[in-house]
């Protein structure tokens, strides 16, 4: 006798038979989310003693020119306008020639000076961030894979230029879980739909619970960046509570009938997380309670900085609430990402004005709240720009061969610079740091061994750094 004949219809069968198969499809998708424990996002013990608990990633989409911002190369001023031979993967791709090609050297458009007690060189492109140079750790010898935005952006986020791999935020949430069971472990603020799109905060073959939660979208007002459908438009909270309690009692009864059903436990856990988020997430994103002084610190209310300021303030609130990995994207959804100035490098100035004060405000706010000591702030684009003018024009081309990233926060040497590019800022030459190395280093600072953080899929063990990567311990305090 089947369950229908016996008069008993299980929760699973009811969903399977409802809505012309819709319930079956929905439940099948949920049951595919297998969990290793009752709560897969529960905090997990790190492999190593961590230097920090979380990361805020400030993604400068399109690639900031390092030779116009943080990589001081006096020879560019001396040789400005001269035709000189340059050889790189970008010129090969554009010309089809393997030989060096004559290019016009282009001086930096912003003036460089030394700042702070550390005497770090920086241009006046980011004057507000320059006030914090003594707190930053620079890596001037970055190099990466991919000469176009799409492959390079995917490599920055996922460690692969084309294969579908989990993003770094997903690996972090998989390895450590969350600090706050009421919020996602990984949030991406205003992500772009281009150059990899959702894959840049996706879980790939990791269980879906580790996927990043996208808030808003690039190019849209940050004031509209919220988790959709958290609040019920018609039902009061007390009525929702009764409904949720009823569902939980039905779920508990079903578990009694199916003890040890880990798939069902995982589904129930997802419902519980959704309920907790409904009650706690709105407060984490609510910036209306911030003081006027704090809003001003981020440039909120000022035309140029309001949007990115709101994104950075939201990142601080999520950091304060225990989210493990928070990405903040400065970009748009156009064919040419924000910092991609091939023919109009002065446009860098407009973008810098939009992000400079908010980023400086974030650093200051984290410091004054005691959060910077166990939070890593990571600033980076997918690559840098060339020291020569593209097509002898007024912009710079992509440069994956050498560029700069900076870090701040937990366990890092302050006012320190590691590695170097050649005298033109063209290629990394000293203490080179590949993107795989940076990924390994970031994981290490969170207490994760990049060689042990693996997931078995399709017959082999995968990791963020594939079979590469070494930890850059020289930047640790």
C-alpha positions in Angstrom: 0.0 0.0 0.0 1.4 3.4 -0.9 1.2 6.5 1.2 -1.7 7.9 -0.7 -3.7 4.8 -0.1 -2.9 4.7 3.5 -4.2 8.3 3.9 -0.8 9.6 4.9 1.0 12.1 2.6 4.6 12.9 3.6 5.9 16.4 3.3 8.2 15.3 0.5 5.4 13.6 -1.5 3.1 16.5 -1.0 5.7 18.8 -2.6 6.4 16.3 -5.3 2.8 16.0 -6.4 1.9 19.7 -6.1 1.8 22.4 -8.8 2.3 20.2 -11.9 5.8 19.1 -10.7 6.9 22.5 -9.5 7.1 21.2 -6.0 9.2 18.3 -7.2 11.6 20.5 -9.0 12.0 22.9 -6.1 12.5 20.1 -3.6 14.9 18.3 -5.9 17.0 21.5 -6.1 17.0 21.9 -2.3 17.8 18.3 -1.6 20.8 18.6 -3.9 22.3 20.9 -1.3 23.8 18.2 0.8 25.3 19.2 4.1 28.3 17.6 6.0 26.7 18.7 9.3 23.4 20.0 10.6 24.6 23.5 9.9 27.2 23.7 7.1 27.9 27.4 7.8 28.6 26.8 11.5 32.1 28.2 12.5 34.9 25.8 11.7 38.3 25.5 13.2 41.1 27.1 11.0 44.1 25.0 9.9 46.5 27.6 11.3 46.5 30.4 13.9 44.6 33.2 12.1 45.9 36.7 11.8 42.5 38.0 10.8 38.8 36.9 10.8 37.4 38.4 7.7 38.2 40.3 4.4 36.7 43.4 2.7 37.7 43.3 -0.9 37.6 46.7 -2.7 37.4 45.7 -6.4 38.4 48.4 -8.8 36.9 47.0 -12.0 38.8 47.7 -15.2 42.3 48.1 -13.8 43.7 51.2 -12.1 47.0 52.5 -13.6 49.7 51.6 -11.1 52.2 53.9 -12.7 49.7 56.8 -12.2 48.9 55.9 -8.6 51.3 53.9 -6.4 54.3 52.7 -8.5 56.6 55.7 -8.8 58.8 55.5 -11.9 60.8 58.8 -12.5 62.1 57.5 -15.9 58.6 58.0 -17.3 58.9 61.7 -16.8 62.4 61.7 -18.4 61.5 59.6 -21.4 57.9 61.0 -21.9 57.0 61.1 -25.6 59.9 59.0 -26.8 59.3 55.9 -28.9 60.8 52.8 -27.2 60.5 49.0 -27.8 58.1 47.1 -25.5 57.3 43.5 -25.6 54.4 41.9 -23.8 51.4 39.6 -24.3 49.1 42.5 -25.0 51.1 43.8 -28.0 51.4 40.2 -29.3 47.7 39.8 -29.1 47.0 43.1 -30.8 49.6 42.9 -33.5 50.2 39.2 -34.0 53.9 39.9 -33.9 56.3 38.3 -31.4 58.9 41.0 -31.6 59.0 44.1 -29.4 57.0 47.0 -30.8 57.9 50.7 -30.6 55.5 52.5 -28.3 55.4 56.1 -27.0 56.3 56.4 -23.4 53.7 58.3 -21.4 54.4 60.1 -18.2 52.1 59.8 -15.1 49.3 62.4 -15.2 49.4 62.9 -11.4 52.2 64.2 -9.4 54.1 61.8 -7.0 55.3 62.6 -3.6 56.4 60.7 -0.4 53.9 60.5 2.4 53.9 59.8 6.2 56.6 58.4 8.4 57.2 55.5 6.0 57.9 57.8 3.1 55.9 55.7 0.7 55.6 57.1 -2.8 52.1 57.8 -4.1 50.5 60.2 -6.6 47.9 62.7 -5.8 45.3 60.6 -7.5 44.1 59.3 -4.1 44.8 62.2 -1.7 42.6 60.9 1.1 43.9 57.4 1.1 47.4 58.9 1.0 46.8 60.0 4.6 46.7 56.3 5.6 49.8 55.1 3.7 51.6 54.3 7.0 48.9 51.7 7.6 49.0 50.1 4.2 51.0 47.2 2.8 51.9 47.4 -0.9 52.8 44.6 -3.2 54.3 46.2 -6.3 55.2 43.0 -8.1 51.8 41.5 -8.9 51.3 39.6 -12.1 48.4 37.6 -13.3 46.7 35.6 -16.1 44.4 36.9 -18.8 45.0 40.0 -21.0 41.3 40.8 -21.4 38.9 41.9 -18.7 36.8 38.7 -18.7 39.6 36.1 -18.2 41.6 38.4 -15.8 38.5 39.2 -13.7 37.6 35.5 -13.4 41.2 34.7 -12.5 41.2 37.4 -9.8 38.1 36.0 -8.2 38.3 32.3 -8.9 41.9 31.4 -9.8 41.0 30.3 -13.3 40.6 32.2 -16.6 37.9 30.0 -18.1 36.9 26.9 -16.1 34.0 27.3 -13.7 35.6 27.4 -10.3 34.4 28.6 -6.9 35.2 32.2 -6.0 37.6 33.1 -3.2 34.7 34.2 -1.0 33.0 30.8 -1.4 36.3 29.1 -0.5 36.5 31.2 2.6 32.9 30.5 3.7 33.5 26.8 3.0 36.7 26.7 5.0 35.6 28.8 8.0 31.8 29.0 8.1 30.2 32.2 9.3 30.7 34.3 12.4 27.0 35.1 12.5 24.4 32.4 11.9 21.8 35.1 11.0 23.6 36.4 7.9 25.4 34.9 4.9 29.1 34.2 5.2 29.8 35.9 1.9 28.3 39.0 0.4 29.0 40.8 -2.8 27.9 44.5 -2.9 27.0 45.9 -6.3 28.5 43.1 -8.4 28.8 43.6 -12.2 26.9 41.3 -14.6 29.8 41.4 -17.1 33.2 39.8 -17.3 32.2 36.6 -15.5 29.1 38.1 -13.8 27.7 35.9 -11.0 30.6 33.4 -11.5 32.7 36.0 -9.6 30.8 35.3 -6.4 29.6 31.9 -7.3 30.1 28.5 -5.6 30.6 26.4 -8.8 30.9 22.8 -7.6 30.9 23.7 -3.8 27.6 23.2 -2.1 25.2 26.1 -2.9 25.1 27.2 0.7 28.6 28.7 0.1 27.6 30.9 -2.8 27.9 34.6 -2.3 24.8 36.7 -1.7 24.7 39.5 -4.3 23.3 42.9 -3.0 22.4 45.4 -5.7 24.2 45.7 -9.0 27.0 47.7 -10.5 25.8 51.0 -12.0 22.6 51.1 -9.9 22.2 53.3 -6.8 23.7 51.8 -3.7 20.7 53.0 -1.8 18.7 50.3 -3.6 21.2 47.6 -2.7 19.1 45.3 -0.4 18.3 41.6 -0.1 15.1 41.3 -1.9 11.9 39.6 -0.6 13.0 39.6 3.1 9.9 41.2 4.3 6.4 39.9 3.6 4.3 42.7 2.1 1.0 41.6 3.6 1.6 39.4 6.7 2.6 40.8 10.0 5.6 39.5 11.8 3.6 37.7 14.5 1.6 35.9 11.9 4.8 34.9 10.1 6.2 33.6 13.4 3.1 31.3 13.8 3.5 30.1 10.2 7.2 29.4 10.7 6.6 27.6 13.9 4.0 25.4 12.2 6.5 24.6 9.4 9.1 23.7 12.0 6.8 21.4 13.9 5.9 19.6 10.6 9.6 19.4 9.8 10.4 18.0 13.2 7.7 15.4 12.8 9.1 14.4 9.5 12.5 14.0 11.0 11.1 11.7 13.6 9.8 9.5 10.8 13.1 9.7 8.9 15.9 9.8 11.5 19.3 10.4 10.1 18.0 12.0 6.9 20.8 14.5 6.4 19.3 15.8 3.2 16.1 16.8 4.9 18.1 18.3 7.8 20.0 20.4 5.2 16.7 21.7 3.7 15.3 22.5 7.1 18.5 24.4 7.9 18.1 26.5 4.8 14.6 27.4 5.9 15.9 28.4 9.3 18.6 30.6 7.9 16.0 32.3 5.7 13.9 33.1 8.7 16.8 34.4 10.7 17.9 36.6 7.8 14.4 38.0 7.5 14.7 39.2 11.1 18.3 40.3 11.3 19.5 41.2 7.8 17.5 44.4 7.4 19.2 45.9 10.5 22.6 45.1 9.1 21.9 47.0 5.9 20.2 49.9 7.6 22.5 52.9 7.5 19.8 55.4 8.8 21.0 54.9 12.4 24.5 56.1 11.6 25.6 59.5 13.0 26.0 62.5 10.7 29.7 62.4 11.5 30.0 58.8 10.2 28.0 59.6 7.1 30.3 62.5 6.4 33.4 60.4 6.9 32.3 58.2 4.0 31.3 61.1 1.8 27.6 60.2 2.0 25.5 63.1 0.9 28.2 64.5 -1.5 27.4 64.0 -5.1 30.7 62.4 -6.2 31.1 60.0 -3.3 27.6 59.2 -2.1 27.2 56.0 -4.0 30.5 54.3 -3.2 30.4 55.8 0.3 27.2 53.9 0.9 28.8 50.7 -0.4 31.8 51.1 1.9 29.6 51.9 4.9 27.5 48.8 4.2 30.7 46.8 4.1 31.7 48.0 7.5 28.3 47.2 9.0 28.5 43.7 7.5 32.0 43.3 8.8 30.8 44.4 12.2 28.0 41.9 12.0 30.3 38.9 11.4 30.2 38.4 7.6 33.4 36.6 6.6 34.0 37.9 3.1 32.6 41.2 1.8 33.3 42.4 -1.8 32.6 46.0 -2.8 32.7 46.6 -6.5 33.4 50.0 -8.1 32.3 49.5 -11.6 29.4 49.4 -14.0 27.8 47.1 -16.5 29.1 48.7 -19.7 31.3 47.0 -22.3 34.3 49.0 -20.9 34.6 48.7 -17.1 35.1 51.8 -15.0 38.9 52.1 -14.8 39.4 51.0 -18.4 40.8 54.2 -19.9 42.3 53.2 -23.3 41.9 56.6 -24.8 41.1 59.0 -22.0 43.3 58.5 -19.0 42.3 61.8 -17.3 38.9 59.9 -16.6 40.9 58.1 -13.9 40.5 61.4 -11.9 36.7 61.2 -11.9 36.7 57.6 -10.7 39.3 58.4 -8.0 37.1 61.2 -6.7 34.3 58.8 -6.4 36.2 56.2 -4.3 39.0 58.0 -2.5 37.1 59.5 0.4 34.9 56.4 1.0 37.9 54.1 1.1 39.8 56.4 3.4 36.7 56.7 5.6 36.4 52.9 5.7 40.0 52.6 6.9 39.5 55.2 9.5 36.1 53.8 10.7 37.5 50.3 11.0 40.4 51.6 13.0 38.4 53.7 15.4 36.0 50.8 16.1 38.9 48.3 16.7 37.9 46.2 13.7 41.0 46.7 11.5 43.1 44.6 13.8 41.2 41.4 12.7 40.0 42.6 9.3 41.9 42.6 6.0 41.1 45.3 3.6 42.2 44.3 0.1 42.3 46.8 -2.8 42.9 45.5 -6.3 41.9 45.5 -10.0 42.2 42.6 -12.4 45.4 44.1 -13.8 47.4 47.3 -14.2 48.0 49.6 -17.2 51.0 50.0 -19.6 53.7 52.6 -19.2 53.2 53.5 -22.8 50.3 55.2 -24.5 48.0 52.9 -26.4 48.2 53.6 -30.2 50.2 56.7 -29.3 47.0 58.2 -27.9 45.9 59.5 -24.5 45.2 56.3 -22.6 46.9 53.1 -21.4 46.4 49.5 -22.4 45.9 46.5 -20.1 49.0 45.2 -18.3 48.8 41.8 -16.5 52.6 41.6 -16.3 53.1 44.0 -13.5 50.9 46.0 -11.2 50.2 47.0 -7.6 47.7 45.9 -4.9 47.5 47.1 -1.3 46.3 45.5 1.9 45.6 46.9 5.3 44.7 45.3 8.7 45.3 42.2 10.6 48.8 40.9 11.0 50.5 42.9 8.2 53.6 45.1 8.2 52.4 48.7 8.1 53.9 51.3 5.7 55.7 48.4 3.9 56.3 47.7 0.2 57.1 44.3 -1.2 58.5 43.6 -4.7 59.0 45.8 -7.7 58.4 46.2 -11.4 61.1 47.2 -13.8 62.2 50.8 -14.2 59.2 51.6 -16.5 56.6 49.8 -14.4 56.1 47.4 -17.2 56.8 43.9 -15.8 57.2 42.5 -12.3 60.9 41.7 -11.8 61.7 41.6 -8.0 60.0 39.3 -5.5 57.3 38.6 -8.0 53.8 37.7 -6.6 51.4 35.8 -8.9 47.7 36.1 -8.2 47.9 32.4 -7.0 50.4 33.6 -4.4 48.2 36.4 -3.3 45.2 34.0 -2.9 47.4 31.6 -0.9 48.5 34.6 1.3 45.0 35.9 2.0 43.8 32.4 2.9 46.8 32.0 5.2 46.0 35.2 7.0 42.6 33.8 7.8 44.1 30.6 9.1 43.5 28.5 6.0 46.3 26.4 4.4 45.6 26.8 0.7 47.0 23.3 0.0 44.6 21.7 2.6 41.6 23.7 1.6 40.3 21.2 -1.0 37.0 19.9 -2.3 36.7 16.6 -4.1 34.8 16.9 -7.3 34.6 14.8 -10.5 37.3 12.4 -9.3 40.0 14.9 -8.1 40.7 17.4 -5.3 40.3 21.0 -6.3 41.6 24.1 -4.5 41.6 27.9 -5.1 45.2 27.9 -6.1 45.0 24.7 -8.2 48.6 23.2 -8.0 50.3 26.6 -7.6 50.8 29.4 -5.0 53.1 30.2 -2.2 52.5 32.3 0.9 54.2 35.7 0.8 55.3 35.7 4.5 57.5 38.8 3.9 54.5 41.1 4.3 53.5 39.7 7.8 54.3 41.7 10.9 
